[in-house]
């Protein structure tokens, strides 16, 4: 190999021995044998030799015994197009130039061979090597650009197209051959998806600012045939060796599916799954906006709190499916009875809140309440049956009954309870004396303050299960309160009070310590315990000593961090994204696993799943309950499962109650779940028995 580089082989095709000797002599003088010359006299011999490869360059006389003129060159070039060919020995300069036009490297004039031939050969060989390297580099770049998933489009400094890869051809609808040389605006038609105005040329921005720039937010590409797709990415300037901008490259990709998913998730975050009505989050925002307008224009607004009478009886006796259909029927009637400027919201269960944003007098709210009650009294056709239902309504009015959404809803709720106590199927305005309920709450708060000291709290444990094998994969610790003389009090009754009065941090630490202690005890007993998960409230998470408290409790109880999962709701995570990320990273570094609880019911922002070090997504039970009855519910569950897999996060379904729900989740490759189908929350001793015996034989209902 070294010999061929140092002594390139030259194929001399020349019939005249004297001319051949002169050429070989000129080459020998040039470099003491630096060229190795093979001489043939006829074209046929030359073609045979070229077919065997190994020739670095050809010296060709176009006049040979078996071939004359330009055809001689054509045949040599066709046999070895990769070998540089130099024309010599022919006095016909026009013919030599024609050969150069067809691919010859150069031609040599008679009489200049001694000093120009060696240099010409060297230049031809080196130029061919450079051309080959450039070709390979170009091919490698083209293959790479055509293999990536993004579209790539290049322009010159005038904004005319110079290149499109295959993806860009598909997305713009323009073949490269047709697009080359055309203005960018003709090929790359983009508009603002919201305003439909033509978006600013990204090439202009990149060239003007001489830096990489992002495409317009909400950018839409209009294909040649009019089809539209949402796109994202960037444009960057192209520089020459001197650093001058000579064009731009635009890289973009289709985000239609991701944007549609984002819109769907945003809608899901703000709307009730069953009725598609605005949920509490969106209602609070609407009330806040109405309060701001009311304050500006000095006009009132009203909040109506509606609770369906005896709905629980219908739900329990006729089934959840009938109950759900009835709620949907009620939703439609509520929407039909209000103005477009009003908001009908479902708070959960059988509770609805209606915002009347434009009233002149409080009596306007009473008129609306009467209309609502009248519409409810008409029978609903549900599941082939005619059902009648009534409702109890409470009304609060801004600004007399509250100056923020929370107070207005709370006071309307309080008025609604007074309506129920006074016979139902009616309405009442809020009155200050209704705050007696607040006094009862204070009594509960007083008992709660003593509960820790009196050891009235206990933990129940609900297993998490591998949906394929039935194996217990973990357990969720759930707090219960058992005050003297009363039954178990569920967290929903006392946790909000504990959060409001500042007790939740102390109670949360007790839960964490007790759960870790119990988990370590199961490990020491040799039971096949995997991990324990704890729910963390917003107040606990924001407490400055939270991370250190977790570290201390793990150390004191002897439980390794990898056996602990902390579950946080989306609302907790998104309250202050920057500080949240810092706290989560500390916990992650410690080895603790992090889960998003009730996923899909809060903010459901796609970005935080990548921003935060999340290990687990827990599908909210409201979605799970709908998967066998509501296509929208099942599609959301499928989307969450796929999202979790794509982000390499474990997905756990909550609230599994039927074999049909389990089958659906298994079919969609959701690995884990929990719910009454497997076990209700049980005492520590009962869970130890489950660990020992396995779920298949000891399912607890």
Secondary structure, 3 states (H helix, E strand, C coil): CHHHHHCCEEEEECCCHHHHHHHHHHHHHHHCCCCEEEEECCHHHHHHHHHCCCCCEEEECCEECCEECHHHHHHHHHHCCCCEEEECCCCCHHHHHHHHHCCCCEECCCCCHHHHHHHHHHHHHHHHHHHHHHHHHHHHHHHHHHHCCCEEEEEECCCEEEEECHHHHHHHCCCHHHHCCCEHHHHCEEEECCCCCECCCHHHHHHHHCCCEECCCCEEEECCCCCEEEEEEEEEEEECCCCCEEEEEEEEEECHHHHHHHHHHHHHHHECCCCCCECHHHHHHHHHHHHHHHHHHCCCEEEEEEEECCHHHHHHHHCHHHHHHHHHHHHHHHHHCCCCCCEEEEEECCEEEEEECCCCCHHHHHHHHHHHHHHHHCCEEECCEEECCCEEEEEEEECCCCCCHHHHHHHHHHHHHHHHHCCCCCEEECCHHHHHHHHHHHHHHHHHHHHCCCCCEEEEEEEEEECCCCCEEEEEEEEEECCCCCCCECHHHHHHHHHHHCCHHHHHHHHHHHHHHHHHHHHHCCCCCCCEEEECCHHHHHCCCHHHHHHHHHHHHCCCHHHEEEEEEHHHHHCCHHHHHHHHHHHHHHCCEEEEEEECCCCCCHHHHHHCCCCEEEECHHHHCCCCCCHHHHHHHHHHHHHHHHCCCEEEECCCCCHHHHHHHHHCCCCEECCCCCECCECHHHHHHHHHHCHHHHCEC
